């Protein structure tokens, strides 16, 4: 996944609102959102080649995702799939647990990535390269790309923030989704990979995601998904995946 956008603790009822475009080779097989694990209850799309995921939700509360990261060492095909990092983090069940889990991964096990997680208590990131850097984030808009987290020197990040506008002016998750969808459909950028929505030969945007996690009740959360590009494919509502968590899990999370 190459672009992840987060509206973090701006809306009291929906402290976690996220959008993502996954950019990948067209021939790499994947499956749409599903239940990835029943205990804990984890949902998200699935990479059918390596079995991991690039974005997911655990227990109706914790969101986690990652993007690949450009780095000087280059890509090593012998390293483990980064999709399993997201699953490891989601099994931790909380932002603190996820940051500890990912931040403790030894250097060299995976190719570089930018990891992001959030729940109603807050958000944080882990930058993994030759070592790991972990930090908590202040409320606001956050943009994660292959070039880093909130990289204000990157044209893509600046365009996304301009499209979203002043976060204080966002009044509902519906309005947040409208702005986020506009960002996911952005085709500006001189170079192909500088764009948010990529139409390339053999490589490009494969799917898109919108998630809004309710502050207290997973049954009121929203999850929309596109198998394809948001600029040309209708959204499918898969919120039932969050809402179908067993009652004991939902009750346990809400206690």
C-alpha positions in Angstrom: 0.0 0.0 0.0 1.5 3.3 -1.0 -0.8 5.9 0.5 -2.6 6.0 3.9 -4.4 9.0 5.2 -5.7 9.5 8.7 -8.0 12.0 10.3 -7.0 11.4 13.9 -9.2 12.4 16.8 -10.9 15.3 15.0 -14.5 13.9 15.2 -15.6 13.0 18.7 -17.9 10.2 17.6 -15.4 8.8 15.1 -11.8 9.4 16.4 -10.3 7.1 13.8 -11.1 7.9 10.1 -8.8 6.5 7.5 -8.4 6.1 3.8 -5.9 4.1 1.8 -4.9 3.3 -1.8 -3.0 0.0 -2.3 -0.5 0.2 -5.2 0.9 -3.1 -6.3 1.7 -5.2 -9.4 -1.5 -6.3 -11.1 -0.4 -9.9 -11.2 0.0 -10.2 -7.4 -3.1 -12.0 -6.2 -5.2 -10.5 -3.4 -8.7 -10.9 -1.9 -11.2 -8.3 -0.7 -11.9 -7.6 3.0 -12.7 -10.7 5.1 -12.3 -12.1 8.6 -8.6 -12.8 8.8 -8.6 -14.0 12.4 -11.4 -14.9 14.8 -9.5 -14.5 18.1 -8.8 -11.7 18.2 -11.4 -10.5 15.7 -9.3 -9.1 12.8 -10.7 -8.0 9.5 -9.1 -6.7 6.3 -8.1 -7.6 2.8 -5.7 -10.4 2.2 -2.5 -10.7 0.2 -3.0 -14.2 -1.4 0.7 -14.5 -2.3 2.1 -14.1 1.2 -1.0 -14.3 3.4 -0.7 -10.9 5.2 -2.5 -7.6 4.9 -1.7 -4.0 4.3 -4.6 -2.6 6.4 -6.9 -4.1 9.0 -9.1 -3.5 12.1 -8.9 -5.6 15.3 -11.8 -5.9 17.8 -13.7 -3.1 16.1 -11.3 -0.7 17.8 -7.7 -0.8 16.6 -6.7 0.2 13.0 -3.3 -0.7 11.7 -1.6 -0.4 8.3 1.7 0.1 6.5 3.3 1.3 3.4 6.5 0.2 1.8 9.4 2.6 2.4 12.1 3.8 0.0 15.5 3.4 1.5 19.1 3.3 0.5 19.7 -0.4 1.0 17.4 -1.5 -1.8 14.8 -4.3 -1.8 15.9 -7.7 -0.7 13.6 -10.5 -2.1 14.8 -13.0 0.6 13.2 -11.0 3.4 9.8 -11.8 5.0 6.6 -10.3 3.7 5.8 -7.0 5.3 2.1 -7.9 5.3 2.6 -10.1 8.3 3.7 -7.1 10.3 0.2 -5.6 10.2 -1.3 -8.9 11.5 1.3 -9.0 14.4 0.4 -5.5 15.4 -3.4 -6.0 15.2 -3.1 -9.1 17.5 -1.5 -6.8 20.1 -4.9 -5.2 20.6 -4.0 -1.6 21.4 -1.9 1.2 20.1 0.7 0.8 22.8 0.9 -2.9 22.2 1.1 -2.5 18.5 3.9 0.1 18.7 5.9 -2.1 21.1 5.4 -5.2 18.9 6.5 -3.5 15.7 9.1 -1.3 17.3 10.9 -4.4 18.7 11.3 -6.1 15.3 15.1 -6.7 14.6 16.6 -4.8 11.7 17.0 -6.8 8.5 14.0 -9.1 8.9 11.8 -7.1 6.5 12.4 -4.6 3.8 11.7 -1.0 4.9 8.2 0.1 5.8 6.2 2.9 7.5 3.8 1.5 10.0 0.7 3.3 11.4 -1.8 2.5 14.1 -4.7 4.3 15.8 -7.6 3.8 18.2 -9.7 6.2 20.2 -6.8 6.8 22.7 -4.3 8.0 20.1 -2.1 7.2 17.1 1.5 6.3 16.5 4.0 5.3 13.8 7.0 3.1 13.5 9.6 3.8 10.7 11.5 0.6 10.0 14.7 0.7 8.0 18.2 -0.1 9.2 16.7 0.4 12.7 13.3 1.5 14.1 12.0 4.9 15.1 8.7 4.9 17.1 6.7 8.0 17.9 3.2 9.0 19.0 1.3 11.5 16.9 -0.7 14.6 17.9 -4.4 14.8 16.7 -4.9 16.0 13.2 -4.4 14.9 9.6 -1.6 12.4 8.9 -0.3 11.2 5.6 1.8 8.1 5.2 3.5 7.3 1.8 6.6 5.4 0.7 8.5 8.6 1.4 7.6 8.8 5.1 5.1 10.0 7.6 3.8 13.6 7.2 6.6 14.4 4.8 6.1 18.1 4.2 8.7 18.1 1.5 6.7 15.7 -0.6 4.3 17.1 -3.2 1.9 14.2 -2.8 1.5 14.8 0.9 1.0 18.5 0.4 -1.7 17.9 -2.3 -3.6 15.5 0.0 -3.5 18.0 2.8 -4.8 20.8 0.5 -7.6 18.6 -0.7 -8.7 17.7 2.8 -8.5 21.3 4.0 -8.8 22.5 7.6 -9.5 19.5 9.8 -11.5 21.7 12.2 -14.0 22.2 9.4 -14.9 18.5 9.1 -18.2 18.0 10.8 -19.1 14.3 10.2 -17.7 11.0 9.0 -19.7 11.4 5.8 -17.9 14.7 5.1 -14.6 13.2 6.0 -15.3 10.3 3.5 -16.1 12.8 0.8 -12.9 14.7 1.2 -10.8 11.5 1.5 -12.4 10.0 -1.6 -11.3 13.1 -3.5 -7.8 12.6 -2.2 -7.8 8.9 -3.2 -8.8 9.9 -6.8 -6.1 12.5 -7.2 -4.2 12.1 -10.5 -1.8 15.1 -10.3 1.9 14.7 -10.2 4.5 14.9 -13.0 5.8 11.4 -12.4 3.5 8.3 -12.3 4.5 7.3 -8.8 3.9 10.9 -7.5 0.2 10.5 -8.0 -2.2 9.2 -5.4 -4.3 7.2 -7.9 -1.9 5.4 -10.2 -2.7 4.0 -13.7 0.4 2.2 -14.9 1.4 -0.6 -17.1 1.7 -3.7 -15.0 1.6 -1.7 -11.8 -0.9 0.7 -10.2 -3.7 1.3 -7.7 -5.3 -2.1 -7.0 -7.8 -1.2 -4.3 -9.1 1.6 -2.0 -10.4 1.7 1.5 -12.4 4.1 3.7 -12.8 3.3 7.4 -14.5 5.2 10.3 -14.3 3.6 13.7 -16.9 4.7 16.2 -15.6 5.9 19.6 -17.8 3.5 21.7 -19.8 1.1 19.5 -18.3 -1.0 16.7 -21.8 -1.6 15.4 -21.9 2.1 14.3 -18.5 1.9 12.5 -18.2 2.1 8.7 -16.0 0.2 6.2 -16.1 0.9 2.5 -13.9 -0.9 -0.1 -13.2 -0.8 -3.8 -11.6 -3.7 -5.7 -10.0 -1.4 -8.3 -9.5 2.3 -8.4 -11.9 4.7 -6.6 -11.9 7.0 -9.7 -13.7 4.3 -11.8 -15.2 1.6 -9.5 -18.2 1.9 -7.1 -17.6 1.6 -3.4 -18.9 -1.6 -1.7 -20.1 -1.3 1.9 -18.5 -4.1 4.0 -19.2 -2.6 7.4 -20.9 -5.9 8.3 -17.4 -7.3 8.8 -16.9 -5.0 11.8 -20.4 -5.3 13.1 -20.4 -9.1 12.8 -17.8 -9.6 15.6 -19.1 -11.9 18.3 -21.0 -10.2 21.0 -18.6 -11.2 23.7 -15.8 -9.5 21.8 -17.8 -6.3 21.2 -18.9 -6.3 24.9 -15.3 -6.9 26.1 -14.0 -4.0 24.0 -16.7 -1.7 25.3 -16.4 -2.6 29.0 
